[in-house]
Amino acid sequence: MDYNAFYQRLEATPLTPWLQTLPRRVNRALLESPHGDWPRWQEILRRLPPLKPSSVDLNVGAVRIGDSGDCDAGARQVLEQLLRQLHPWRKGPYRVFGIPIHTEWRSDWKWERLCRHIQPLRDRLVLDVGCGNGYHCWRMAGAGAKLVVGIDPYLLFVAQFQALHRYMDHPNVQVLPLGIEDIPKDLEGFDTVFSMGVLYHRRSPMDHLLELKSCLRRGSELILETLVIEGGPRESLVPPGRYAKMRNVWFLPSCSTLESWLKRCGFADVRLVNECRTTTEEQRSTDWMTFESLPDYLDPKNPHLTVEGLPAPRRAIFLATKP
Ligand SMILES: C[S@@+](CC[C@H](N)C(=O)[O-])C[C@H]1O[C@@H](n2cnc3c(N)ncnc32)[C@H](O)[C@@H]1O
């Protein structure tokens, strides 16, 4: 992946100061200590057939790149085999030259829950923290964002993004192999910042909220989506061990607690725009993600509990402004 064109795009924006550290951090992630499978994933990317999509649609649930008529059956078979080797596909769905990628998550449902509530993304500089393979980044670009920067430290998801970006060739969207800790503390350059599905993975939720705040310019918007529990003020759950079989889950606040955390961290105009229980229609195993999924994480006798006997996954979406 050649990031130079992307770095040049940053030059004309308030994010310019980031260029002092960004290329070094990206190189470190990709060259100095990459995941052991990174060479294999790169080989898959090299073997992708050269195809040109006749059209792209970023404003549909299954993000569409090209049509089946844009390639012959042989090329489509090669493409599908290669994309399947980038298993597991968690975030989506996509439709690539007629190949439906049925991902573990119906990420389009999350987008539908939030898109009508947020400040319009047109002409904005947008950061998507923990973006996975970049599904929501494409939707943000479809909503008119000037530049969308996704960050995710897991290189398989970066490779999946690169596979799709190869055909999309969209200069306004990039997914970088970085964590939130790689972003300079005082950047204050983004017009909208998304953190979705990340807060509960952080050992220190306040620090995460403050890190997000430091990415935003004054007057701009945070969209925070995370796991919550039902409960009142000051209540939160710290699972004693695993939560829904995940090892790295730390804080699940009630909505009221999360609202107070956001206010305590200096956000204004804090509001809850959606809260719902995650269903086994939204998160499930598919032939593009054959590992266990939500149905395996729930108590078979009581779907309101996880297999550990904790409250089943429930998610909330908050909006807040950096004053
Ligand atoms: C549950 S997924 C959420 C993906 C997507 N945002 C969504 O809502 O569907 C959490 C993502 O956060 C990423 N992640 C983990 N640690 C991170 C960090 N320190 N900074 C940024 N992203 C991180 C993971 O690799 C994973 O892709």
The ligand as an ORCA input file, in Angstrom:
! r2SCAN-3c Opt
* xyz 0 1
  C     -15.715     -4.711     18.220
  S     -14.693     -4.115     16.943
  C     -15.631     -2.740     16.351
  C     -15.494     -2.499     14.862
  C     -16.349     -1.366     14.307
  N     -15.964     -0.087     14.868
  C     -17.797     -1.606     14.556
  O     -18.399     -0.889     15.367
  O     -18.381     -2.500     13.941
  C     -13.365     -3.331     17.832
  C     -12.183     -2.974     16.950
  O     -11.282     -2.166     17.703
  C      -9.970     -2.514     17.331
  N      -9.041     -2.078     18.383
  C      -8.553     -2.797     19.408
  N      -7.695     -2.045     20.135
  C      -7.655     -0.824     19.553
  C      -6.936      0.384     19.832
  N      -6.076      0.456     20.830
  N      -7.136      1.445     19.020
  C      -8.001      1.370     17.978
  N      -8.684      0.242     17.677
  C      -8.525     -0.830     18.445
  C     -10.028     -4.012     17.121
  O      -8.966     -4.503     16.304
  C     -11.392     -4.184     16.470
  O     -11.326     -4.175     15.071
*
